Amino acid sequence: MGMVQTTSLSLISTLYADNLLKYIGYLETGAGLGNASGPIIGSSLFALGGYSLPFWSFCGIFVLLFFSSLIILPPDRKEDKESLVGSIIMAGT
């Protein structure tokens, strides 16, 4: 889950620079609620469907979130695409 939180922080800092702390607070609140409710939901799914149901449920939620992010998130900006070459050069040094 570390990669999801890192990506979320990057998106928040890019899209909501004017209200950065507010949206980071929302992200951390969601992460805390997920950490608190995750074991309860996971054990309930295990009791309902056995070992594989929690994993398939998680997979389904991630696929749903992926396609919803394609619809909800704004398209790339042109100035961000121009910095790709510079990012590759800087990563190699």
N, C-alpha and C positions, 0 to 999 in steps of 0.2 A: 504494500500500500504506500510505500515511500515515494514511488514514482508518481502516483496519482496526486499526492499532496504537493510534491514539487511542481508538477505541471499546473496544479490549481493556483499555487502561489504566483507562478509566472504569469498566468492568464489574468489574475486579479491585479497584479502590478502593472500590466500592460493596458488593460481595459478600464480599470477604475482607479487611476492614479490620484484623482482628486479626493476620493473617499477610501483610501487604501486601508486604514486601520479598521474602519467599519466592516469591510468585506472580509478582511482577515479574521476578525472576530466571529463573523458568521461561519467561516470555514472551520475555525477551531471549535466552535460550539457543535457543529455537525459532526466533527471528528470525535469529540467527547461523547456525544449521544450515541454514535455508532459503536464506540468502544464499550459503552455501558450496556447497550442493548444487544450487541452482537452475539455474545455467548448464550443469552436467553433465546434468541431467535434461532441460532444454530442448533442448540440442543432440542428445541421444539421440532425443527425440521428433521433432525435425526430420529426423534421418537416417532414422527409420522411416516417417514419414508425410508429409513435406514441410512447407511453410510453415504450413499451417493447423492441423496436429495439436497443436502446443503451445498454441495459443489455445483450441481446443475442449476440450482436456484441462483447462486452467485454468478454463474456464467450467463444465465438469462438476463439478470439485472445489468451486467456489464454490457452485453450486446444492446440492450434497450437504451442504456445511457450513451453508448457510442453513437447510435443513430439519432438520438435526440440532440446530442451536441452538434451534429452536422447541421441540424435545422436551426438550433437556437443561437449558436455562436456566430458572430459576424465574420464575413470573409476576410482573408488576409489583406493587409495594406501593401501597396506597391513599394513603399520605402523599406518595409521589412524584408521583402524578397531580395532587394538589392544588396542587403547586408549579408546574405548567405555566403558569398565568396569570401568576404572578409572574415566571417566566422570560421570558415574552413581553414583559411590561412593562419589565423590566430591559434586555432586548436592544434595545428601541426608544429608550432614553434614552442 
